[in-house]
Amino acid sequence: MHAEENAVAQPGTDMDYPAALTEALQRLAQRQQGAQRHMRPVGIIGPGDGDAQVCAAAQEVAHALAQAGMAIVCGGRGGVMAAASRGAREGGGIAIGILPEEDTRNANPWLSVAIATGMGEMRNALVARSALCLAAIGGNMGTLSEMALGLKWGTPVFVLHGDVALPGAVQVTDVQDMLARLVDALLALPA
């Protein structure tokens, strides 16, 4: 690897975020470099056939979180999952995909780690259980199942462009609001 590939990007430097969000991302990045870092990922969930708007949002959220030192976990396939994986990798981070199949042939090309479960849609429980927080971007039945399981287990769930409101899930207005809520939750959670 080249030295440039190993360099840690400063969160918020390639996006024009408000000062408060940039500072919060930098605090998270500092935490992620120390002993009190989060070793569990943030789940980015959404439809495999997400439109351009939801995929762009997923990519930006994952990119910013990766720059702050957070790994992401997703279902590992296309749409929102591929966009989040791409954002994480382009942000210098790790993208973990938990696949429903017994092999990796349907894995998106941006995954750092592809876990072939052979569990079908039951793998949604693994995505929801492994995440510190869930960022639901867009919606479909699989996304709803992951959100519901996360809420049942006490995982913070934030929703952008969702199609069904679940009690306990926090609706956000845009990518910056999503990032602000995620970072606040991550900074408040113990390591």
Backbone bond lengths (Angstrom), bond angles and torsions (degrees), N, CA, C in turn:
res aa  C-N    CA-C-N  psi(-1)  N-CA   C-N-CA  omega(-1)  CA-C   N-CA-C  phi
1 M - - - 1.454 - - 1.521 110.15 -
2 H 1.288 115.28 149.01 1.446 121.13 176.75 1.520 109.77 -83.66
3 A 1.308 116.88 155.86 1.465 121.31 179.57 1.520 111.19 -58.55
4 E 1.338 116.92 -36.02 1.475 119.62 -179.01 1.524 111.34 -64.49
5 E 1.347 117.21 -32.94 1.451 120.88 -179.29 1.521 111.67 -71.34
6 N 1.335 117.41 -25.94 1.455 121.76 -179.20 1.517 112.73 -90.20
7 A 1.318 118.01 -10.24 1.459 120.90 -177.93 1.524 110.01 -65.90
8 V 1.314 116.35 140.03 1.455 121.50 177.87 1.523 108.24 -88.61
9 A 1.315 115.45 122.00 1.466 120.14 178.79 1.523 109.55 -72.64
10 Q 1.305 116.44 147.97 1.457 121.01 175.20 1.520 108.78 -82.69
11 P 1.338 117.37 125.34 1.458 119.07 -178.26 1.520 111.53 -59.28
12 G 1.311 114.06 139.78 1.455 119.66 175.58 1.515 114.49 82.59
13 T 1.341 118.12 -1.67 1.465 118.66 -175.69 1.516 112.78 -78.67
14 D 1.329 118.01 -26.06 1.454 118.04 -179.10 1.533 112.22 -104.84
15 M 1.302 117.21 5.94 1.457 122.44 174.53 1.522 107.77 -126.45
16 D 1.288 115.39 149.38 1.458 120.58 -178.52 1.524 109.29 -93.99
17 Y 1.339 116.23 80.22 1.453 121.69 179.52 1.519 109.99 -97.17
18 P 1.334 116.93 155.51 1.471 119.71 174.15 1.530 110.21 -59.55
19 A 1.310 115.89 154.24 1.469 121.61 -176.50 1.528 112.27 -54.59
20 A 1.324 117.62 -41.71 1.462 120.38 -177.77 1.526 111.58 -62.86
21 L 1.327 117.58 -40.69 1.457 120.91 178.85 1.522 110.63 -70.16
22 T 1.311 117.41 -41.98 1.467 120.86 177.35 1.530 110.58 -59.46
23 E 1.334 116.53 -44.16 1.470 120.53 179.10 1.528 111.24 -64.62
24 A 1.329 117.53 -40.47 1.464 120.67 178.66 1.528 110.74 -64.47
25 L 1.336 117.52 -42.51 1.454 120.71 176.40 1.532 111.31 -61.85
26 Q 1.312 117.12 -37.61 1.468 120.60 177.79 1.531 111.40 -68.18
27 R 1.350 117.68 -37.34 1.476 120.47 175.90 1.526 110.03 -63.61
28 L 1.332 115.94 -41.47 1.468 119.42 177.72 1.522 110.40 -63.84
29 A 1.321 117.86 -42.77 1.466 121.69 178.67 1.520 110.95 -60.48
30 Q 1.327 117.27 -40.70 1.473 120.47 178.03 1.523 110.31 -64.30
31 R 1.327 116.44 -42.98 1.462 119.92 178.86 1.523 110.32 -62.09
32 Q 1.333 116.80 -40.62 1.452 120.88 -177.12 1.530 113.03 -68.87
33 Q 1.307 117.69 -13.12 1.463 120.98 177.68 1.524 111.94 -92.24
34 G 1.337 116.95 -5.03 1.461 120.33 -176.05 1.520 113.52 -111.98
35 A 1.318 114.60 -173.67 1.458 122.12 -178.19 1.526 112.61 -67.41
36 Q 1.312 118.18 -23.28 1.464 122.31 -178.40 1.528 112.58 -91.78
37 R 1.336 116.41 21.82 1.462 120.76 -177.87 1.529 111.07 -70.29
38 H 1.317 114.57 155.99 1.458 121.07 173.42 1.520 107.87 -83.08
39 M 1.302 116.25 125.25 1.462 120.21 178.13 1.527 111.26 -93.57
40 R 1.329 117.01 -16.94 1.464 121.00 176.66 1.526 109.35 -87.63
41 P 1.316 117.48 152.13 1.468 121.40 -177.78 1.525 113.11 -86.30
42 V 1.319 114.70 171.85 1.455 123.11 168.31 1.523 106.88 -95.62
43 G 1.317 117.25 133.99 1.457 121.23 177.88 1.521 110.42 -86.39
44 I 1.305 116.48 128.74 1.463 121.05 172.36 1.515 105.78 -115.85
45 I 1.338 114.31 114.12 1.454 120.90 -172.16 1.525 109.94 -121.85
46 G 1.304 115.66 151.44 1.454 120.96 179.95 1.512 110.14 168.87
47 P 1.317 116.15 177.18 1.456 120.85 -173.48 1.525 114.40 -67.91
48 G 1.319 114.45 144.10 1.460 121.04 175.42 1.510 112.98 -70.66
49 D 1.322 116.13 -13.32 1.462 120.19 177.47 1.531 110.39 -118.89
50 G 1.331 115.40 34.22 1.465 120.81 -178.17 1.518 112.63 -58.81
51 D 1.326 115.26 145.09 1.468 120.00 178.89 1.526 111.20 -76.34
52 A 1.312 116.19 177.29 1.465 121.97 -175.66 1.529 111.57 -59.51
53 Q 1.323 118.18 -37.88 1.470 121.49 -178.44 1.528 111.53 -64.90
54 V 1.334 117.92 -47.83 1.463 119.36 -178.39 1.521 110.99 -71.87
55 C 1.320 117.67 -35.12 1.471 119.82 178.65 1.522 111.26 -67.35
56 A 1.328 117.71 -40.21 1.470 120.35 177.20 1.525 110.37 -63.01
57 A 1.330 117.16 -39.96 1.465 120.88 178.60 1.526 110.64 -64.63
58 A 1.331 117.30 -44.78 1.468 121.29 179.65 1.522 110.96 -62.13
59 Q 1.319 116.80 -41.38 1.458 120.51 179.88 1.524 110.85 -64.10
60 E 1.332 117.39 -43.16 1.462 120.23 -178.98 1.526 112.00 -67.56
61 V 1.335 117.10 -42.36 1.469 120.29 178.87 1.523 110.03 -61.31
62 A 1.323 117.07 -48.36 1.464 121.10 -179.35 1.520 111.79 -62.91
63 H 1.322 116.95 -39.77 1.463 121.73 179.90 1.529 110.54 -61.24
64 A 1.324 116.49 -48.26 1.468 120.54 -179.36 1.522 111.34 -64.54
65 L 1.335 117.05 -41.71 1.466 119.91 178.82 1.530 111.04 -65.33
66 A 1.323 116.91 -40.39 1.465 120.67 178.64 1.520 110.74 -62.86
67 Q 1.331 116.72 -41.89 1.460 119.61 178.20 1.528 111.21 -62.80
68 A 1.328 116.38 -26.54 1.461 120.79 178.32 1.528 111.88 -89.24
69 G 1.330 117.31 6.33 1.456 120.81 174.15 1.509 116.10 92.44
70 M 1.337 117.73 9.62 1.457 120.60 -179.94 1.528 110.63 -94.71
71 A 1.318 115.96 136.91 1.462 121.15 169.85 1.520 107.65 -81.91
72 I 1.333 116.38 157.14 1.456 120.13 174.94 1.531 108.66 -120.74
73 V 1.322 114.26 153.01 1.458 121.59 174.27 1.519 107.35 -126.44
74 C 1.322 114.89 143.62 1.468 120.64 -179.79 1.526 107.88 -152.49
75 G 1.318 115.84 -175.72 1.459 121.24 179.29 1.514 114.69 -77.29
76 G 1.337 116.99 -7.43 1.452 121.21 170.29 1.510 118.63 81.95
77 R 1.323 117.63 -0.29 1.460 118.93 -177.11 1.523 110.86 -104.63
78 G 1.339 118.79 -137.42 1.461 122.61 -173.72 1.513 114.61 -92.66
79 G 1.319 115.87 -167.44 1.464 122.46 177.00 1.515 113.38 61.42
80 V 1.324 115.94 -129.13 1.467 121.83 -179.71 1.524 110.50 -58.64
81 M 1.326 117.20 -37.51 1.465 120.99 -178.65 1.531 110.76 -63.98
82 A 1.317 116.90 -44.74 1.464 120.90 178.76 1.526 110.64 -67.11
83 A 1.326 116.83 -41.05 1.470 120.36 179.73 1.515 110.67 -63.25
84 A 1.329 117.14 -42.90 1.468 120.55 178.46 1.525 110.74 -65.16
85 S 1.322 116.41 -42.25 1.471 120.15 179.05 1.522 110.50 -61.97
86 R 1.311 116.19 -43.80 1.471 120.42 179.06 1.527 110.43 -62.69
87 G 1.325 116.64 -45.65 1.461 120.18 179.07 1.518 112.18 -59.66
88 A 1.326 116.22 -42.73 1.469 120.17 179.46 1.522 111.28 -63.42
89 R 1.322 116.60 -46.46 1.468 119.75 -179.22 1.514 111.23 -65.58
90 E 1.344 117.41 -42.48 1.461 120.11 179.21 1.522 111.87 -68.21
91 G 1.325 116.66 -22.02 1.460 121.36 176.18 1.524 112.68 -87.43
92 G 1.321 116.44 5.25 1.459 120.68 177.99 1.511 114.05 85.01
93 G 1.327 117.38 17.20 1.460 120.56 -174.95 1.511 114.39 -111.90
94 I 1.319 113.78 -165.70 1.456 123.18 -176.25 1.513 109.33 -112.55
95 A 1.334 116.14 133.22 1.459 123.05 176.40 1.526 108.53 -118.30
96 I 1.328 115.67 118.14 1.457 122.38 -179.31 1.524 107.91 -105.10
97 G 1.313 117.14 128.56 1.458 121.63 178.17 1.509 110.68 -114.93
98 I 1.329 116.55 126.34 1.460 121.89 177.17 1.528 106.69 -104.94
99 L 1.311 115.19 102.88 1.460 123.02 -171.00 1.530 112.59 -88.35
100 P 1.334 116.73 147.84 1.462 119.37 178.00 1.538 112.76 -77.59
101 E 1.317 117.22 -23.04 1.467 121.50 -175.05 1.531 112.05 -83.04
102 E 1.339 114.39 170.97 1.459 121.36 177.25 1.522 112.59 -84.74
103 D 1.323 117.17 -2.30 1.460 120.94 -179.80 1.526 108.65 -142.28
104 T 1.319 116.74 -179.78 1.466 121.24 -174.43 1.527 113.46 -105.08
105 R 1.318 118.89 13.98 1.472 119.91 -175.95 1.527 113.44 -61.20
106 N 1.327 119.54 -26.89 1.467 122.30 179.24 1.526 112.88 -99.07
107 A 1.324 116.82 8.22 1.468 121.00 179.00 1.524 109.89 -68.28
108 N 1.329 115.62 141.80 1.466 117.41 176.76 1.528 109.42 -73.56
109 P 1.333 117.61 153.69 1.467 120.72 -172.71 1.523 115.21 -73.70
110 W 1.331 118.74 -6.15 1.465 120.63 -177.47 1.514 113.21 -96.52
111 L 1.306 118.52 -0.04 1.463 120.24 -179.95 1.527 111.39 -67.12
112 S 1.314 115.32 141.08 1.464 120.92 170.29 1.518 109.46 -84.45
113 V 1.332 115.60 -37.93 1.456 123.24 -179.06 1.523 107.79 -135.64
114 A 1.321 116.83 128.34 1.468 122.11 176.03 1.514 108.01 -116.00
115 I 1.338 116.08 122.15 1.458 121.40 -180.00 1.526 107.70 -109.51
116 A 1.315 116.32 108.88 1.466 122.04 179.18 1.522 107.41 -86.41
117 T 1.348 116.65 115.22 1.464 120.12 -173.22 1.522 113.99 -97.73
118 G 1.345 117.51 -29.66 1.454 119.62 -173.22 1.522 112.43 68.80
119 M 1.329 117.30 16.28 1.467 122.58 -174.58 1.523 113.55 -99.33
120 G 1.317 118.46 -1.52 1.455 120.03 -175.80 1.525 110.38 62.09
121 E 1.314 115.64 -145.51 1.469 120.06 -177.40 1.520 113.31 -67.93
122 M 1.320 118.02 -12.75 1.473 119.82 175.79 1.520 110.88 -62.75
123 R 1.335 116.75 -17.04 1.458 119.87 177.55 1.516 111.04 -64.43
124 N 1.342 118.81 -18.51 1.459 121.64 177.33 1.518 110.93 -56.83
125 A 1.329 116.32 -34.36 1.464 120.37 178.18 1.526 110.66 -64.44
126 L 1.319 117.23 -36.92 1.468 120.33 179.08 1.522 111.35 -67.87
127 V 1.331 116.17 -39.85 1.467 119.95 177.00 1.526 109.20 -61.21
128 A 1.331 116.31 -50.33 1.463 120.77 -177.22 1.526 111.90 -64.63
129 R 1.332 117.64 -40.83 1.467 121.20 -176.40 1.532 112.44 -72.19
130 S 1.312 117.10 -31.34 1.466 119.88 -175.29 1.528 113.25 -80.23
131 A 1.328 117.31 -16.04 1.469 121.12 -172.86 1.526 112.79 -89.60
132 L 1.340 115.40 142.35 1.466 121.53 172.05 1.520 111.36 -70.69
133 C 1.327 116.11 -39.95 1.463 125.04 178.69 1.521 106.08 -141.37
134 L 1.323 115.64 157.09 1.455 120.17 175.45 1.521 109.70 -118.90
135 A 1.322 115.92 127.91 1.460 122.73 173.96 1.520 106.47 -106.91
136 A 1.332 115.57 103.26 1.465 121.07 179.59 1.518 107.89 -91.76
137 I 1.317 116.05 118.30 1.462 121.27 -177.68 1.525 107.60 -123.27
138 G 1.330 115.94 108.79 1.451 121.17 -171.33 1.521 108.07 86.21
139 G 1.295 116.18 -178.10 1.452 117.43 -178.13 1.507 113.52 -155.77
140 N 1.305 114.94 151.68 1.459 125.44 170.15 1.522 106.35 -165.83
141 M 1.298 118.16 -176.04 1.468 121.01 -176.28 1.535 112.02 -63.35
142 G 1.326 117.11 -40.67 1.455 119.27 178.89 1.513 112.04 -64.07
143 T 1.328 116.47 -41.49 1.464 121.29 177.92 1.519 110.03 -62.38
144 L 1.327 116.66 -43.25 1.471 120.61 178.34 1.519 111.60 -61.09
145 S 1.325 116.81 -39.70 1.474 119.03 179.48 1.525 110.86 -64.81
146 E 1.330 117.11 -41.32 1.470 120.47 178.27 1.528 110.89 -65.44
147 M 1.344 116.28 -41.62 1.464 120.18 177.67 1.521 110.80 -61.39
148 A 1.334 116.80 -47.60 1.464 121.25 -177.85 1.523 111.19 -61.81
149 L 1.322 116.99 -43.38 1.463 119.73 178.26 1.525 110.80 -64.79
150 G 1.325 116.74 -43.70 1.462 119.25 177.59 1.517 111.75 -58.13
151 L 1.318 116.81 -46.50 1.467 120.61 179.44 1.528 111.00 -61.95
152 K 1.324 117.03 -41.84 1.470 121.36 178.64 1.526 110.75 -58.61
153 W 1.331 116.45 -36.95 1.457 121.34 -177.71 1.528 113.46 -90.38
154 G 1.322 117.42 5.56 1.461 120.78 177.08 1.517 114.86 81.19
155 T 1.310 117.29 16.41 1.461 121.73 178.64 1.525 109.18 -81.91
156 P 1.339 118.74 132.32 1.463 119.38 175.52 1.530 110.63 -62.57
157 V 1.336 115.96 133.05 1.463 122.18 -179.13 1.527 108.39 -124.62
158 F 1.328 115.65 125.20 1.460 122.68 179.14 1.523 108.02 -118.67
159 V 1.331 116.71 137.00 1.460 121.34 -170.68 1.522 111.37 -125.42
160 L 1.325 115.71 129.95 1.461 123.44 175.23 1.528 107.59 -126.84
161 H 1.314 117.03 129.40 1.466 123.00 -179.87 1.531 112.35 60.29
162 G 1.328 116.40 32.58 1.464 119.84 178.59 1.516 111.03 -76.64
163 D 1.336 115.84 158.10 1.457 118.84 -179.91 1.526 113.33 -106.77
164 V 1.337 117.45 -11.96 1.459 122.15 177.48 1.522 107.93 -137.47
165 A 1.327 116.55 132.87 1.473 120.82 178.30 1.526 109.15 -89.97
166 L 1.314 116.90 125.68 1.459 122.07 175.18 1.519 108.78 -104.69
167 P 1.335 117.56 137.72 1.466 119.98 177.81 1.528 110.75 -57.88
168 G 1.312 116.23 128.57 1.463 121.64 -179.95 1.512 113.97 98.89
169 A 1.313 117.74 -21.63 1.469 120.41 177.29 1.523 107.98 -80.11
170 V 1.315 116.38 138.61 1.462 122.10 -177.19 1.526 109.54 -96.03
171 Q 1.323 116.17 117.67 1.465 121.23 176.95 1.528 108.42 -77.07
172 V 1.317 117.18 134.30 1.464 121.71 176.83 1.524 108.49 -116.17
173 T 1.324 115.69 160.94 1.464 119.82 -173.37 1.521 114.26 -91.72
174 D 1.345 117.24 -31.61 1.461 121.13 -176.76 1.519 109.47 -161.82
175 V 1.321 116.69 -178.19 1.469 121.51 -177.59 1.522 111.63 -59.62
176 Q 1.323 117.59 -42.90 1.458 119.45 -178.97 1.521 111.64 -64.13
177 D 1.325 117.35 -39.78 1.461 120.81 176.34 1.522 110.07 -64.65
178 M 1.340 117.39 -41.44 1.462 121.32 177.32 1.523 110.26 -58.94
179 L 1.331 116.73 -49.13 1.466 120.41 -179.43 1.521 111.57 -62.85
180 A 1.325 117.51 -43.20 1.463 120.80 179.97 1.526 110.71 -60.13
181 R 1.332 117.08 -44.12 1.477 120.55 -179.52 1.524 111.05 -67.84
182 L 1.334 116.74 -42.59 1.469 120.05 178.40 1.519 111.27 -61.68
183 V 1.325 116.38 -47.79 1.466 120.06 -177.28 1.532 110.35 -64.44
184 D 1.327 117.37 -42.00 1.473 120.04 176.94 1.524 110.32 -58.32
185 A 1.332 117.05 -45.40 1.462 120.89 179.67 1.525 110.80 -63.72
186 L 1.332 117.45 -44.10 1.457 120.88 -178.84 1.528 112.04 -65.34
187 L 1.312 117.03 -38.43 1.467 120.01 178.42 1.527 111.40 -69.39
188 A 1.322 117.23 -27.63 1.471 121.08 -179.69 1.524 112.63 -83.92
189 L 1.333 117.23 -24.09 1.473 120.27 -177.97 1.524 110.86 -75.98
190 P 1.342 116.55 141.26 1.468 118.47 175.30 1.527 110.26 -70.41
191 A 1.321 115.62 156.64 1.478 120.66 179.35 1.505 110.51 -67.14
